[in-house]
């Protein structure tokens, strides 16, 4: 099930052994080489301006979770989740190549997308912090196929197997095949993110 993710890890020189923390290769200066472009290419737009302009696009907020076989649960907050295909049912998300949670999710070979509701902004902030015990005090049960954490109070959940991993500059594009899914009953409001702040629909 995890063959695609393991091939990716091996391609970047990361460890795939049980119990070992897989890390991206580090270039001189202590930073991973992230850009997938040539040195002779035109310089990119200013990063601050890129963030400012793209921040005008409002998104939903999710937490991607997994349960690697050799250790505890892994997870991170993710805005870049999207539906990709109806037949077969596919979804996608983007993750930074510097993420410390992604190698653990890749080793699991499967993940659960937790779509957060309007009252879960503090939960999102907890999963956006690197290096902390993100699951401390967080209520969850196991998604039916992957066993990944399904967070209490989420408005929807999508249980997936990793189908493919593609490079995209300083991020990876992860495609998941949907194995099971569900949504909360009633008219649950989603948590939104816009211009660096959380928000909600006004009706």
ABEGO torsion letter per residue (X at the ends): XAAAAAAAAAAAGBBABBGBBBBBBBBBGGBBBABABBAABBBBBBAAAAAAAAAABBBBBBBBBBBBAABBBBBBBBAABBBABAOBBBBBBBBBAABAAAAAAAAAGBBBBBBBBAAAAAAAAAAABBGBBAABGBBBBBBAAAGBBBBBGBABBBBBBBABBBBBEABBBBBBBBABBBBBBEBBBBBBBBGGBBBBBBX
